Amino acid sequence: STHCISSAASDVYKRQLEDGILSGAYRDGDPVPSTNQFARLYAINPATAARGVNELVEAGILYKKRGLGMYVCEGAREKLLEARRKQFERETLKTFLQEAGRLNISRETLVQWIEDYREEDINGDGTGA
């Protein structure tokens, strides 16, 4: 079960980097924290953190500058947005709609709730999506 723990740890690093790219904290061409820095910060094995980085390299999100570290690829944010949107539709939305169906929540009610949350967000209440 050590594999599950280390897999979860590499996912944390990967998710942190992805979130940083999506938020604009890391832009195209920017360096990202090293696996060693991250490993120290979160008390995980650097090899574990490296797994998360390798997945991002394979996905075309990060690239390595020899002797300098890892950097954000051109277009990384757009790639991540597309991947996360597909994941949202496939996983989150599917589960959401299944539960709404079980609870007999109408399409109209769902649409109204979404509009209400968006309005709250626009009005600065901080509770909207």
FENBEL-V554793 format. One record per residue. N is the residue number from 1. RES is the residue in one letter. BURIAL is # if it has 24 or more other ideal C-beta (glycine too) atoms within 12 Angstrom, else .. D_FIRST is the distance of its C-alpha to the first C-alpha in Angstrom with 1 decimal. Layout:
# FENBEL-V554793
n->(N	N)
res->(RES	RES)
burial->(BURIAL	BURIAL)
d_first->(D_FIRST	D_FIRST)
This chain:
# FENBEL-V554793
n->(1	2	3	4	5	6	7	8	9	10	11	12	13	14	15	16	17	18	19	20	21	22	23	24	25	26	27	28	29	30	31	32	33	34	35	36	37	38	39	40	41	42	43	44	45	46	47	48	49	50	51	52	53	54	55	56	57	58	59	60	61	62	63	64	65	66	67	68	69	70	71	72	73	74	75	76	77	78	79	80	81	82	83	84	85	86	87	88	89	90	91	92	93	94	95	96	97	98	99	100	101	102	103	104	105	106	107	108	109	110	111	112	113	114	115	116	117	118	119	120	121	122	123	124	125	126	127	128	129)
res->(S	T	H	C	I	S	S	A	A	S	D	V	Y	K	R	Q	L	E	D	G	I	L	S	G	A	Y	R	D	G	D	P	V	P	S	T	N	Q	F	A	R	L	Y	A	I	N	P	A	T	A	A	R	G	V	N	E	L	V	E	A	G	I	L	Y	K	K	R	G	L	G	M	Y	V	C	E	G	A	R	E	K	L	L	E	A	R	R	K	Q	F	E	R	E	T	L	K	T	F	L	Q	E	A	G	R	L	N	I	S	R	E	T	L	V	Q	W	I	E	D	Y	R	E	E	D	I	N	G	D	G	T	G	A)
burial->(.	.	.	.	.	.	.	.	#	#	#	#	#	#	#	#	#	#	.	#	#	#	.	.	.	#	.	.	.	.	.	#	#	#	#	.	.	#	#	.	.	#	.	#	.	#	.	#	#	#	#	#	#	.	.	#	#	.	.	.	#	#	#	.	.	.	.	.	.	#	#	#	#	.	.	#	#	.	#	#	.	.	#	.	.	.	.	.	.	.	.	.	.	.	.	.	.	.	.	.	.	.	.	.	.	.	.	.	.	.	.	.	.	.	.	.	.	.	.	.	.	.	.	.	.	.	.	.	.)
d_first->(0.0	3.8	5.2	5.3	6.8	8.9	9.9	11.0	12.8	14.6	15.5	17.1	19.2	20.1	21.2	23.2	25.0	25.7	27.0	29.1	30.6	31.3	32.9	35.1	33.8	33.1	35.8	36.4	36.8	35.3	32.9	29.5	27.7	26.2	22.5	23.5	25.2	22.4	19.8	22.3	22.9	19.4	18.1	15.6	15.7	18.6	16.9	14.3	17.4	19.1	16.9	18.1	21.6	21.6	20.9	23.9	26.0	25.4	26.4	29.6	28.8	28.8	30.5	30.7	34.0	33.9	34.0	34.1	30.7	29.4	31.9	32.1	33.6	36.7	36.1	32.4	33.0	34.6	31.8	29.3	31.6	32.0	28.3	27.5	30.6	29.4	26.0	27.9	30.2	27.6	25.1	26.7	30.3	29.4	27.5	30.4	33.1	31.5	31.4	34.9	36.1	34.6	36.5	39.6	39.8	42.5	42.2	45.1	43.2	40.1	42.4	44.2	41.1	40.0	43.5	43.6	40.3	41.6	44.9	43.3	41.4	44.6	46.4	44.0	42.6	39.1	37.7	38.2	35.9)
